Amino acid sequence: MEKILDEILMEIRGIKETVDSIDERLKKLETVKSKEYYIDKRLVPSNDKIKPDFYRIYDSEFKDVWNKAIELIKAELTEVSFNTWIKNIKFLGNNQDDITISVPNDFSKGLIEARYLKLIQASLEAIAGKIYKVKILVDDIDGLQEGLCKECRR
């Protein structure tokens, strides 16, 4: 009889842990729903019509995640490498599954994709607890002045 009671108690503990886990996830979802979201206007030209999928909607708190990820990256690289390749990356926005960043030119984009993309993704995962696809856009002189990326104007 005692053995049966112990088994029942263990099963109840397992159910309680499951309920607690579900409750925690629900609280996180409620928090996400209550956060302030906004559209990053840098990607929207004032004189052109652009498809809505070019708008980058992102959680205003994700910028903090990005900044913390950059600090992790900085700790992993030499000062010269960080200042040359990572420091000038601009965070443009995110959605549920990806983030968009911009770099100054095609050469930087290629090098970052080849050498630093996995480090960027791992740092984001370490901070956010989620794997993000990182999309890299290239700024050009006009794009920087208008706050647009050349890929967005196509």
Salt bridges, closest charged atoms under 4 A:
ASP20 OD2 - LYS16 NZ 2.98
ASP23 OD2 - LYS27 NZ 3.60
GLU24 OE2 - LYS28 NZ 3.91
ASP40 OD2 - ARG42 NH2 2.45
ASP59 OD2 - LYS35 NZ 3.31
GLU61 OE1 - LYS35 NZ 3.61
ASP97 OD1 - LYS130 NZ 3.60
ASP98 OD1 - ARG56 NH1 3.72
ASP106 OD2 - LYS150 NZ 3.53
ASP139 OD2 - LYS90 NZ 3.77
ASP140 OD2 - ARG153 NH2 2.94
